């Protein structure tokens, strides 16, 4: 790919616009879009961050699949706990803990899915490319 001599100029213009928008109110994120240019995103437009300990799944479909798998795991753990009442050893209380943890991860995954879906819709509405996270 050829080096673009005007890229530094466009990046500086994007940084200036980002500073101006940030002073008008609200926290913004300056990130490179999939089109290769810098864009200033609001938190709602940016969606899920993939920095640190946050979600590493980047697409709405990926998060949906992850959430469905977590729902399945939660149901399996809950059913295993209920079925354990009829075994001679008695209830397996660890199954209840596993169901609770799985339910918590399901909730977190569902919230991340909704947040990214809303961000994608906002970006599409405002004509912004997806950020490279």
N, C-alpha and C positions, 0 to 999 in steps of 0.2 A: 504494500500500500504506500503510495507517495505521501511524503510529508506535506501537510497543508500549511503554507506560510501565514495564513490569516487566522489559524486556530488560536494562537496566543491572544490576538486582538479580540476575537469572539469570546474567549474565556474571561478576559478582563471585563468586557461589557456585561457578561452574565454575572460576574462577581459584584459589579457595581449595582446592577439591577437587584440582585439578592440583598445587598446591604440596604438599598432603598426600601424594598418591600419589608424587610425585617424591622426597620425603624417605624414603619406604619402600623405595626402591631402584629403580634403572633410569632411564634417560633417557626422558623423555616429551615429546611435542609437543602444545602447545595450539593447536588449529586449529578454525575454524568448519566445521561439517558442512553438508551440503546441506540439512539441515532448518533452517538459520539459527542454530543454537545453538552455543556453544563446547563442545568436547569435548576430553578429555585422551586422546591416543592413545599407545600404546607404539610403538616403532619398527617392530615387526612388524605392528601394525595400520595404521599410517600408509601403508606401502607405499613407492612410488617418490616421492621428492621431485621437484618440478619447479622448484626454485630454482637459479639459477646455471647451470652447464654440464651439469647432469644431464638425464635424459630429459624430453622435452617431450610425448611421447605419454602420454595419461592412462588409457586403457582397456586391459583385458586383450586385447580383440579387436584394437585398434589395434596393440599391441605384437606380437601374433601375426602379423598381416599384415606388419608391418615385418620381423620375423624371417624369414618365408617369402620375402619379396623379397630379403633379404640372402643367404639360402641360394641362391636362384636366381642372384644376381649372382656369388657365390663359385664356383658350378659353371660358369657361363659363362666366367669368367676362367681357371679351371683347365683347361677343355676347350680354350680358345683357346691356352693355353700349350702343351699337349700337341700340338695340331694344328700349331703353329708349328715343330715339329721336322722336319716333312716339307716345309717350304717352302724354296726355294733360298736365302733370306736367313738361314736358321738360326733357332734358338729366340729368341723375344721374352721376354727375362728380366723385362721390366716387367709382363708378364702374371702371372708368378709373384708379384711384389710385390703386384699388385692382388688376387690370390686370397688372399694372406696377410692383407692389410688387411681385405678383405671377411669373411674367416673370423673375424677378431678382432671386428668389428662384429656379426657374427652371434652370437658367444658372448655379448657384452655385452647384445644385445637379448634373447636367450633367457633370460639371468639376470634381466633386468628384468621379463620376462613372468612368470616363475615367482614372483618376489618380489611382484608386484602381485596375482597370482592367489591366493597364500597370504594376503596382507593382506585381500583382498576376502572370502575365506572366513572369516577370523578376525572381521572386522567383522560379517559376517552372523550368525555364531555368537554374538557378544556383543551383538548388537542395536544396533550403532553405525552411523550413516549414513556414507557416503563423505565424506572431507574435501574442502573446496574448496581446491585446491592452487594 
